[in-house]
Amino acid sequence: MNQQELKDSVQHLLAEWDRLRPDLQTAYASHTPERLELLQSAIEPLEQLIESSGMEENKFTGKMHYVLEPNNYQERIDFIKLQNTSHYALIQLTMLYEEVKKKAARLRVQK
């Protein structure tokens, strides 16, 4: 994915997140069954964007990771999926979205 495509994808994802987040917060506050569907509809595009962002080597560890991958991404996304009825899953998901937003902004400045 080139720089412009990545930028457009991030902008689209964040716009969708801004639209979906209030519904998710309401669903979690009232413990409605729809919250699981809403959560899944927020997780899938985030995972797709991160996986399509490309790979790069971490200069400190030498390990490969996705360009937009937040710290401890896999552990955190697994927690969200396993603890999907917990309000903490929503908190973690919100934090992941914020970190992807910050990483994307940093990439734009670096390149």
N, C-alpha and C positions, 0 to 999 in steps of 0.2 A: 504494500500500500504506500503510495507516495505521500509527500508532506501535505498536499492540499486535500487529498482524499481522507487522510487521517484527521485533519482539522475539521472537515465537513462531518465526518462520522462522529467525532467527539461532540461537536455542536448539536447534532441531531440527537444523540444519546442524552445529553444534558437537558435538552428541551423536553424530551419525553419523560425524563426523570422528574423535572419540575412539574410536569402535568400530573404524573402518577403519584408523587410523594404525598400530597395532601389526602388522597383517597386511602393510601396505605396507612398513614398515621391514624386516620379516622377508624379504619377497619381494625387496626391493632388496639386502639383505645377501647373499642366496643366489643372486641373479641369475636367479630363476625367470621363466618366460615370463608367468605370471599378473600380474606387476607392471604391465604395460602396461594390462591391463583394470582392475586396481585403481586405477591412477593416473587413468584416464579416468573411473571411477566417483566419484572425488574431485573432479575438475575440473568436471564438468558441473553438479553442484548449486551449487558456489561461483559459477560464472559466472551461473547462473540467479538466484541470490539477489542478486548485485551488480546485475544488469540490472533486476531488479524492485524495487530499493530506491528508485527515483526519481532524478530529476536535480536538481541544484542548481548555482548559479553559484559559481565560485571567486572570493572577494572580492578576491584579489590579482591574478589573471590575467584575470578576466572570462570565462573559458572555462567551459563546462558540463561537468559530470562526474557520475557516479553517486554517490549519497550514501555508499555503503559502499565505494567504489572506493579501494584502497590506492594509494600513490604508485607511479608507473611500472607500473601494473597491466598495461596491454596488452603492454609489452615483456617483462614477467616471465612472463605467461601464455603468450606466444608462445615464450619460451625453454623453458618446461616442456614444451610440446607438441613443439617441435623436438628437444629433447635428452631425450626421455622415457626413454631407457635409462640416463641418467646419474644418479648419486646426487645430484648438485646440483639436478636437477629436483625431487626429493623435498624437499630443503632449502628451495628457493624456495617450493614449495607449502605447506609447513609455515609459513613466514614469512607468506605471504599469508593463511592462516587466522588466524594470530595478529593480524595487522593489522586484519582484518575484525572480529574479536572486540573489539579496542580501539576501533575506530571506532563500533561499535554501543554499547559502554559509554559512550563520550563523548556520543553522541546522547541516550541515556537521561538523562544528567546535565543536558544543555543544555535539554531540553524539559520 
